[in-house]
């Protein structure tokens, strides 16, 4: 992920850059939008962001929402722990059951 600095309203934007290790060659760089709590109020802020996936040669729509907390250790290193919910467009209500997936992710800053 590449994420912008927080604006005055604690919002950020950026891009999710899937790599070959992700195993999804159809994924393209996809936009993300999010926000977090004010670090002046909470030292380990809660955050959320949404990724609207761009897919190569696909008309399927996918969106993932991430919700988690940013932990900062004594050395100032940040780790994001997130729960995610991915929703894929279903063609009809009978296929709705298989259109949602959940999981967890941990993100660290690369300097």
N, C-alpha and C positions, 0 to 999 in steps of 0.2 A: 504494500500500500504506500502511496505517497499522499500525505495529508498536509493541508495548509495550516498556518498558525491560526489560533482561535481569534475570532473577531470580537468586538466589544460585547456581543450578546452570547458569547461562548459557543458559537457555531463554527463549523469547519467544513471544508469540502476537499475533494481530491480524486484520486483514481486507484482502483484496485488493479494490480498488474499480475495476472496469473502467469506463473512460470512453467517450464516443461515438467518440473517435479510434481506439479499439481495433477498431471495426467489428463488434463482437459484441453486438447489442442484446438477445440472449437471456441474457447473463450478468448475474447479480445479485451483490451484495456477498457475498463468499465467505470463510469462515474460513481462517486459516492458523496453523500451529504450526511452531516451529523451534528451532534451537539454534546456538550458535557456540562456537569455542574461546575460552578465557580470554585476554583481551587482555594480562594480566600475563605470559603465557607466549609469546604471539606477537603482535607489534604490528600485523600485517596478517592478521586471523583468517579462518579458513575457516568457512563457515556452511552450513547446509542448512535448508530449510523445505518444507512440504507445503501445497498449497492443494486443498481439496475443493470443487470448483466447484458453485455453486448456479445452476441454469438455469431460466429462465422457461418454463413450459409444456412441460417435457421430462422424460421418465423416464430419459434417458440419464445414466449416471454417468460423471464425469470427475474425474481427480485428476492434479495436476502436482507433481513433485518438483523443487526447485531446489537446486543445489549450486554453491558458488562461493567467492569470496574478497572480503573487504572491504579496499579500499585507501584509505589516508588520506594525502593529500598534505601538503606542507609548510605549507599554510594551514589544515589541519585538516578539509578537505572530504573527505567519504566517497563512494566509488563502489563499488557492488556489481557484480561481474562474475559472471554465473551461466550455467551450462549447465542446461537443463531437459529433462525427460522427461515427456510427457503421455500418460496411458493413458485410453482410453475403453472402456467395457464393450462386449464383442463378443457377438453373439447365439449364436455357435457357433464351434468351432475353425476352420472354413473362412474365417471373417472375421477371425481373429486377426491376420493380416498387416497389416491396415490400421488397427488399433486403437491403435498407438503412434506418437507423433511426437516429434521432438527439435528443439532450437534453442538459441539463446543470448539473453540479455537483459542490459542494463546499467541499473542503478537508481541514482539520485542523490537526496539528501535535499532536500526543499523546505522552506525556512524560513519 
